[in-house]
Amino acid sequence: MLQTLVAYLPTLLLTLLLEAAVVAAIARRGERALVVRVCLALNLLTHPLATLLRWQWQPEVLATEALVVFCEWLGYAQVLRCTLPRALWLATAANAVSWFAGVVWWAVAVH
């Protein structure tokens, strides 16, 4: 179990770094620090839960990703008190970049 968790840490760290960078780039100047903190907090909840979901029940990757985007969308809207379209933009952009990076990483590592 501990070995599995340690092996998972690089993936979590990469996700945190990529998504924080994306939302920092999207955020308005005066709110960047808050948006990045919210991003990190949301990802520390959604990423481990989504990974556990994938390990246990093996749902489709895109279905899992859609669930993560949905949860983060609601999280951004609730915590930042921003509009739903803006919260969706933050959640979708960040997750699209990290998902694409994960696909590339998997393709390079497996092949």
C-alpha positions in Angstrom: 0.0 0.0 0.0 2.7 2.5 0.9 4.6 1.6 -2.2 1.5 2.4 -4.3 1.0 5.7 -2.6 4.7 6.7 -3.1 4.5 5.7 -6.8 1.3 7.9 -7.1 3.0 11.1 -5.7 4.8 12.2 -8.9 1.5 12.0 -10.8 -0.2 14.1 -8.1 2.7 16.6 -8.0 2.6 17.0 -11.8 -1.2 17.6 -11.7 -0.8 20.2 -9.0 1.9 22.0 -10.8 0.2 22.0 -14.2 -3.2 23.0 -13.0 -1.9 25.7 -10.7 0.1 27.2 -13.6 -3.0 27.2 -15.8 -5.3 28.8 -13.3 -2.6 31.4 -12.4 -2.4 32.3 -16.1 -6.2 32.6 -16.4 -6.8 34.4 -13.1 -7.1 38.1 -12.8 -4.0 39.9 -11.4 -5.5 40.7 -7.9 -6.9 37.2 -7.4 -4.1 34.9 -8.6 -2.9 33.8 -5.1 -6.5 32.9 -4.0 -7.3 31.1 -7.3 -4.1 29.0 -7.1 -4.8 28.1 -3.4 -8.3 27.0 -4.4 -7.0 25.0 -7.3 -4.5 23.2 -5.1 -7.1 22.5 -2.4 -9.7 21.2 -5.0 -7.1 19.0 -6.6 -5.9 17.6 -3.3 -9.5 16.4 -2.9 -10.6 15.4 -6.4 -7.4 13.9 -7.8 -6.8 11.2 -5.1 -10.5 10.4 -5.0 -10.6 10.1 -8.8 -7.5 7.9 -8.8 -9.0 5.7 -6.1 -12.2 5.5 -8.1 -10.2 4.4 -11.2 -8.3 1.8 -9.2 -11.3 0.3 -7.5 -14.1 0.3 -10.2 -12.2 1.2 -13.4 -14.8 3.5 -15.0 -14.0 5.1 -18.3 -11.2 7.7 -18.1 -13.3 10.4 -19.8 -16.2 9.8 -17.4 -13.9 10.1 -14.4 -12.4 13.3 -15.9 -15.9 14.7 -16.5 -16.8 14.0 -12.9 -13.6 15.8 -11.7 -14.3 18.8 -13.9 -17.9 18.9 -12.6 -16.7 18.8 -8.9 -14.0 21.4 -9.5 -16.4 23.6 -11.4 -18.8 23.6 -8.4 -15.8 24.1 -6.1 -14.5 27.1 -7.9 -17.9 28.7 -8.2 -18.7 28.2 -4.5 -15.3 29.2 -3.0 -14.4 32.0 -5.4 -18.0 33.3 -5.7 -17.5 33.7 -9.4 -20.0 33.1 -12.3 -20.6 29.6 -13.3 -19.1 30.1 -16.8 -15.9 31.5 -15.3 -15.7 28.6 -12.8 -16.3 26.2 -15.7 -13.5 27.8 -17.7 -11.1 27.5 -14.8 -11.9 23.8 -14.2 -12.0 22.8 -17.8 -8.8 24.6 -18.9 -6.8 23.3 -16.0 -8.0 19.7 -16.3 -7.6 19.7 -20.1 -4.0 20.6 -19.8 -3.2 18.1 -17.1 -5.2 15.4 -18.9 -3.3 16.1 -22.1 0.0 16.0 -20.2 -1.0 12.7 -18.6 -1.8 11.2 -22.0 1.6 12.3 -23.4 3.4 11.0 -20.3 1.6 7.6 -20.5 2.4 7.4 -24.3 6.1 8.1 -23.7 6.3 5.8 -20.6 4.5 2.9 -22.2 5.9 3.1 -25.7 
